Structure formats: C-alpha cells, structure tokens
Amino acid sequence: MLRTIVLLLFLTSTINAMPDSLDMKIGQMIMVGMKGTTVTPNSKILQHIRNNIIGGILLFEFNLNSISTLQNLESLTSKLKAEAKIPLLIAIDQEGGKVNRLKQKYGFDEMPSAKSLGDQNDMQSLSKTAQIISTALYKAGINVNFAPVLDVHNSLCPVLGKLGRCYSSDVEVIAQMASVLLDSMSQKNIIGVGKHFPGHGNSRTDSHKSLVDVSNYWDSSELKPYQKLIKNNKLQAVMTGHIINSKLDKTNKPATLSEEVVTTLLRKKN
C-alpha cells in the first residue's frame, strides 16, 4: 500500500513536458511514498510513474539500503526517473541534525543541525554544510529537499526548537542562513522547500500528533524570512504547516486548507 502525500508546494520551476489531460495534471500534484529499497520492472510504483498517475516520490530512511547506501540510492532514483515522461520530483527531508535521513552510519558526511550552525554564526561552516547536503542529494539523484526550516527558534516548541531545527530566533539571521543552503542546492538543480508557512516555531505542541493552534503565540515577523527569500528569487517552493492561526484565518482552518493563508497571503501578497 502506498503512502499518499498531497504535494502542497508552489513550484516556480519549468518542466519540459506539460501534462495534456486533467488526469495527468492531477497526477502531477500528487507525491507518494514507497516501500522497499529497490524496484523491479513490474513494481506498481513504476507502473504509476509510466501512467503519469503521480508526479513525485518522497523517500524516507526505510528506503535506504544499509550497505552501499549511496550507490543503491542512486540506482533507485535513476530507475524511477527513467520511467517518467514528465520530469519526476524525488524528495527527501534532509535538514541535518535530528531530521537527517542521509546519516553518517550510511557513509554520508556529518550534517549538523540548523541551530548548531546558527549558534556558531560562522559563514564558512554554514557554506561547508550546505555544500555537503547539496552534494549528497545530487549524487543520490534527489531533486527536492524539504529544507530549510524558516521557523523562528523557540525552545518551548517540542517539534522544532527542542530538536534544534531552526537557525535562530532572529528572522534576519534565518533568511540569511537559509539563503546559503538554497543557493547551494539551486546550483545543483535541487529545489529547496521553505517550511512551515506561515510560522510554526512558536507553537507549544507537535502538529504531527494533533492539530496545533498558534494564534496566541504567532507574530507577523515570522513571515519575513519567506518575504525576503521570495523577493530575492531564492525560494522555489513552500511547505505549509498544518496549524491553525486565527490571526490570519478567522474561520480557524489549518493553513494547509486555508485560502486566506495559501492563496491570499502566500501567493498574492508575497
């Protein structure tokens, strides 16, 4: 059974072959997970790709073979891409630190957390890490990375601050540091995805476990990293947070389902 993920991204990149039917267009908006570390010619995932039913694959750590990981991963992504009539998105969450699929135990270089890089405040270390991440993704055949995190650091946030996933509590620093990773990935034709719009860093609960309401904690300054990176043509895609923010949507719809947040604020105002 495939794990289906609706691709809530707003890509500005151009693809060479455009879908020519409604079914294909819908399919290109869907990203799925897959089982296993290999595929065969008869694998259902390859059939779906051939038929343009899906537009992307999201890889997890369980898709990595523990032996010759990079070589096997590159082989897997190559086989997936070879079946696609429309360029296939192959994504992963590779932030570094706690959210780190390409671990050292698989033969990859160390990729420190955003918070540790922010605390160092050293552009050389930041650039080196950005190059390590983008090079590893490129060699593995991955062209979408669900990073960088653009949320503000708050140690009270269980899913972000406590895990060291945010660069800083200073929105200017966040934008500056995130741009280094985005530039490095862009040079290798990897789409970086800023997350979690419109701001998850000040939440007090984990949106993986329940619906989170940030209305009492969110501040409009949390939009600034997105605004700055979009203005400077650094950000190709954005991931929304599944969070309620009544300051932005009076109907209390979570951001992922909110026209006020996704269309009015993100697409029209940024």
Secondary structure as UniProt FT lines:
FT   STRAND          4..6
FT   HELIX           22..27
FT   TURN            28..29
FT   STRAND          30..32
FT   TURN            41..42
FT   HELIX           44..50
FT   TURN            51..52
FT   STRAND          56..58
FT   HELIX           61..63
FT   HELIX           69..82
FT   STRAND          89..92
FT   STRAND          94..96
FT   TURN            97..98
FT   STRAND          99..100
FT   HELIX           104..106
FT   HELIX           114..120
FT   HELIX           123..140
FT   STRAND          144..145
FT   TURN            155..156
FT   TURN            158..160
FT   HELIX           161..163
FT   HELIX           171..186
FT   TURN            187..189
FT   STRAND          191..197
FT   TURN            201..202
FT   TURN            207..209
FT   STRAND          212..213
FT   TURN            215..217
FT   HELIX           220..223
FT   HELIX           224..231
FT   TURN            232..233
FT   STRAND          237..240
FT   STRAND          243..244
FT   TURN            246..248
FT   TURN            250..251
FT   HELIX           255..257
FT   HELIX           260..269
//
